[in-house]
Amino acid sequence: MNTRKIGTTEIDASVVALGAWAIGGGTWWGESDDELSIRAIHAAFDAGINFIDTAPVYGFGRSEEVVGKAIQGQRDKWVIATKCGLWWDDETGKIYFTLDGKNVRRTLKPEIIRLEVERSLKRLGTDYIDLYQTHWPSLDPVNEPIASTMECLLQLKTEGKIRAIGASNVDIPLMKQYQAIGALDSIQPRYSMLDRRIEAEILPYCLANGISVLAYSPLEQGLLTGRVGMDFEVKPGEARGGIPWFKPENRRKVIHMLAGWQDLTPKYGCTLSQLVIAWTVAQPGITFALCGARKPEHSIENAKGGDIELETADIQRMRTDVEALGSPE
């Protein structure tokens, strides 16, 4: 498995990271088998993945707890990333969404971050977090100053509770606010070959500033695996329901495009999902691809995408095809 550094740190992480959102289960992802998820995490490690990304809000602590059980006894072999900023214990912050009877709020107050990091450490069964990320910016009118948030994160780093600092779902002005106080090691934006909005400005900025990019949803929640057909049904409340590419008229175009790459999979001895992952981590500025899995076979399949070196001509061919799709209707 190829590895890359996180930001300007010395932390070596696999280019394919295991995303643990679905492991949390709940309304967004349906039933989840914790023992199967643990086996999926172990299978990922055996296949070369040492980087796993979770968050307190994934299953309201469940994802972190499952990750903690899975890494027990081999903590030092893993690069663990989790987050702060989505809070449901009291009325601090502004409501972002309601899920499973809980009002989830966005807040980056230092006192809340302090509570969150301690709870995450306990769930994960560790005394340090490799990469600690703010999950979302605060919302108006609360809008806590990034300076106070960053000062808190830097203090946690000094205390040895976190090793690197990241921010998810941020734009360049927000990144600059973090950087004005200290080193921002990574960002975590949405990115796939079907959603390339960050290529215009954010990726060049990150390249110029030594900021790693952890791309989430690179397989568009399964759509780019080749296993989602026209008969696939998106259940009410599922996360996929908010993705326009899952609409039948758009899905048909994607399926046709994937069918056009049938000569590439035997060329590289890989599956479609592995081909897509390899393309993703080959894009300038994309450091890591976060790929969700809660079955061992999916972990193993995703991992191989981090070993494939695509030829330049094939990378360009695939880009030409995805650009020809245009924007989803």
N, C-alpha and C positions, 0 to 999 in steps of 0.2 A: 504494500500500500504506500503510495506517495504521501509524504508529509510536508507541511509548510508551517512557518512560524506564525504565531498570532501577533499581529502588529509589529512592534519593535522589541517584543519580549523574546525570551529564549524558549518559550513553550512550543514544543513540537506537537502538532495535531494532524491527524489523518485528513486528507482532502475531502473524504466522504465522512460526514458526521451523522450519527444516529439521532434523528429528531424524535423526542419523546412526547409530543403533543397527544397523539392518538392513544398512547399508553394510559393516559388519564381517564379515558372513557367518557361517560356522561352523555348528555343530549347531543353534543356535536359529533361524537364518534361511536355512540352505541356501546353495547356491552364489551368489556375488555377482560381477558383472562390474565390475572397477574402472574401466575406461574408460567404461562406461555410467553408473556412479555419478558420475564426474566431469562427464559431460554433464548429469546430473540436477542437480548442484550449480550448474553454469553456467546451466541453464534456470531454476532457482529465483531466481538473482540477476537475470536478465533480466526475470523476472516481478514483481520488487519485494521479494524476500526478501533481507535482509542479515544475518540471524541464523541461526547454525548451532550445534547442540549435539552434542557427541561425548563420548567417554570412552576411557581407555586399555584398559579391559576389552572394549570392542566389537571383537571379532576379535583381541584381544590385540595392540593397536597398529595393526591394519590400518585401522580407521576413521579414526584420526587421520592416518595417513600419506596416505590417499586425500584427506582434506580438505586437508591441506597441499599436495598436488599441485594440487588444484583452485583454491586461492586464490592460487597463486604469481603474483606480478606485480600483484595487486590486494588485498593484505592490508589496506590502510587503508580499504577499502570494506566490509569485513566486521566483524561482531561475533561473535567466536569464544568459545564456552563449552565448557569441558571439566571434568574431574573428577579427584578423588583419593580414595583410601580402599579400593579393591579391589586387592589386592596378591598376586602369585603367584611372586615371585622367591625367597623364602626362607620360613622358618617364623614370621616376625613376624605377630602377630595370630591370630585364631581362624578356623578354616575355615568359610566360608559356603556354598560349593558347589564341586563338581568338574565341570569342563567341558573336553572335548577333551584329557583327560589332565593337566590342571593343577588344583592345589588353590588355589582363590581364597579369600583371607582378607580379613577386614575389619580395618583398622587405620588410625588417624589419628595415629600417632606423628609428631612434627615431622620427625625424621630421614628417615622414609619419604616424607613429603610433599615434602621437599626433593628427594629422588631422583625422585619422580614428576613434579614440575613441570618439571625439567630435561629429562626424557625426552619429555614432552608438547611442550615448546617445540621440541625437535629434530625430532620427527615432524611437527609442524605447520609447520615451517620459518619460525618467527617468533621474536621476542624478547620478546613479551608476550602474555598471554591476557586477553581482556576480562572474562570472568566465570569465576572458578574456584570450583568447587563440591565439597563433600564428598559422596561418592556415597551412602554409608550410614553410620549411626552405628556405633561400635565395639560389640562384643558382650561380655557378661560371660563369663569373669571378667577379661578384659583391660581393657576399658572405659577407655581413655585419657581423661584430663580434657579436656573441651571447651576449658577455659581455655588449656591449652598448645597445642592445635590452633589456636585462634583467634589466639593470639599469633604463631604461625608464619605464618599467613595474612596478618596485618596487616604483619608484617615483609616478606613477599613483595610486598605492595602498596607499602610504602615504597621497596623496591628497584626498583619499576617493572616487575616481572615479571607482576603481575596488576593489574587495574584495579578489580574489584569482587568481593565475596565472597558465595557462595551455599551453601546446604545442601539436599541432596536427602533425601526420605523421613524428615523430622523431625516431631516433635510440638511443641506449645507449650512444655512444660518445657525441651526441648532448645533451641528458638529463644531462650528467655530466657537460657540459659547462654551462647550466642554473643553476644547483645546486651549481657550484663554486661561483656564485654571490648571490644567494638567494634561498628561498624555491620554488620548483616546485611542485604545488599541484596536477596536473593531466596531463595526456596525452590523446590524442584521436586518436587511430589507427583503421584501418579496422580490423574487426574480426567477424567471424561467424563460425558455425560448419563446413562450407565448406572451410573456409580460416583461418587456425589456425597457421599461420606462427609465430605469436608473442609469442606463448606458449614456444618456445625453450629457449629464453633468456630474452625477454622484460618483460613478466609477472613475472617471478621470481625476476627480478631486481626491478620492481615496488612494489612488495610485501615486499621486503627487505628494501625499502626506503620510505614507506608510501605514495606512489604516486597512486592516483586513476586512473582507466582506464575507459574511456567512449568509449565503443565499437560502432563504426558506421557500418551500413549495416548488423546488426545481422540476418535479414531476407532475406539477399541477394536480396534486392529490389523486394521483393514479391515472389521470387522463393520458399522460405521455408514456405509459408503460406498454401500451398496445393491448391491454387486457380489458379496456372499457369499450364496449360495443354500443351500437345504437339501441340495444334492448336494455341498457343499464338504466336503472331508476334511482333518481336522487330522492331520498326520503325527506319528508318535512322536518325542518330544523337542522338538517345536516349542514356542515360547513361548506360542502360542495355547492349548495344551493345559491351561494352568493357569487359564484364564478361564472361569468357569461359564456365561457368556452364549453360549459356543460350543456348549454341549450342545444337541442337536436340539430338545428341548422348549422351551428358553429362546430359541434362535435363531428359532424359528417366531414367537414373540411379537414379537421385534424387527423381523423382516421385515414382519410385518403392520402394525406401527406406522409404519415407513418408507413403506409403500405408502399410508398415510393422508395423507402430505404431498405427494402428487403435484400438488396445486394450488399449492403454495408454490414449487416449483422453477421453473415458468414465470413466476410472479409476479416472482421476483427474477432470472430469467434465469440460473439456476445449476443445478449438479448436487446430488445429495443430500449428498455429502461436503462441498461448499462451504457448504450450508445448515447442516450440523452444526457446521462450524468457526465460522461466523458466530455461531451461537447460543452456542457455547462462550466466545468472546472477549467476548460481550455480558453474561456473567454477572458480577455484582459481585464484585470481588476477583481475577478471572482476568485476568492481564495479557497472557500470551502462550500460544499453543497450539503445542506441539511436534508436528509432523506428519512422519512418516517418509516417505522417497521414495528410490528408487534407479533410477527411470526418469524421463526428462525430462517426459513427459506427466503424471506424477503430481505432480511439482514445480509445474508450471504450473497444474494443477487446484487444488491445495491453496492456492496463492498467492491466487487470486481470493476465497477465503473470508475473507481479511483486508480486502477492499474493500467487502463487503456490509453495509449498515446495515438490520437487521431492524426492522420496526415492533413496538412494545411489545406489541400484541395477539398478534402471531404468536410472539413470544418466550414469552409466557405460555401460549399454546395448546400449543406444543411441550413446555413444562415439564409441563403437565397430562397430556399423553400419556405422557411418560416416567415420571412418578410413578405413573400407573395400572398400569405394568408390575409394580410391586412389586419384591421382591428375587428374585434368581435361585434356582431350586430346587437 
